[in-house]
Amino acid sequence: MERAISPTNLSPMIELCVRYMKEAMEKGASGIVYINCLEYLKIYNSFASILKFLHVLRDYAIIYNGTVIIEIEGRAWNDREIVLLKEVEI
């Protein structure tokens, strides 16, 4: 699709989210990034890449007074992954 971001290319996703949160903060609002079905990214990326992606988003959310909400299907992740995903929370 035109203007679509490949699920394997996480950097542009981060850039888009960061730009949104920064612009929202500049306008006096709090940018909210909602990620539904993180499992889709798991199909195309390693867990380490996804975890790094989420940590970067969390760090920028702190910097720009934003919020990142992630919805996951618990059955798609093993116990260790769930623990590591919960550690991303602030």
N, C-alpha and C positions, 0 to 999 in steps of 0.2 A: 504494500500500500504506500501511496505517496505520503511523506512526512511521518511515517511510522518508525518506531524505534525497535530494532531487533532485540529480542529478549536476551541475547548473548552480549549485548553492548550496554553494560550498566552505566558507563560514564555519562552518556547523554541524559540518562534518566536522572542521575544525580544533579547534573547541571540544570536541567529543567526545574527540578524541585527546589534547588537552592535559589535560583533566580526568582521563582514564585515567592518563596519565604522572604527573601530580601525585599522584593517589591512590596509585599504585604506589610512588612515592618516599616518601610519608608512611608507608607500611607497610614500608619497608626493602627494597623490590624495585626492579627496573629494568623499566619499562614498555616493551614492544616493540610497535610499530605496523608491521604488514605490509600493504603495498599491492600487490595483484596486479592485473595488467591495467590499468595506468595509461592505456592506449590508449582505454579506455572513456570516461575523462574528457576525452580529446582530442577525441572526437566532439562533445562538448557545450560545450567551453570553449576559449578561445584558448590558445596555448602560453604566452604571457606570464602568464596567470592560473594555469596549472598550475605554472609555475616559481615564481611568488610563493607559491603554496600550499605547495610543497615547501620553500622557504626558511624560511617561517614554522614549519613542522613541525620542520625541522632545528634552528632556533633554540630552540624549546621543548624539544626532546629534549636539547639541551645543558644548558638551565636545570634540567630535571627528571631528569637522569641517565637518559634514556631512549634508545631506539634506534628508528630508522625504517628499514625495509627495503622497497625498491621493486623489484618485478620488472617488467621491460618486454620487449616483443617488439621487438628491434632493427630489424626491417624496417619497422616502423610509423613510424619517426622518421627525419628526414634527418640528415646528418652534423653540421650545426650544432646541431641539437636534442640530439643524443647528447652532444656536447661540453658543452653547457650543463647537461644533466642530470647529467653526471659531476662538474661543478663543485659541485654541491649536496653531494656526499659530504664527510664529514669523516674 
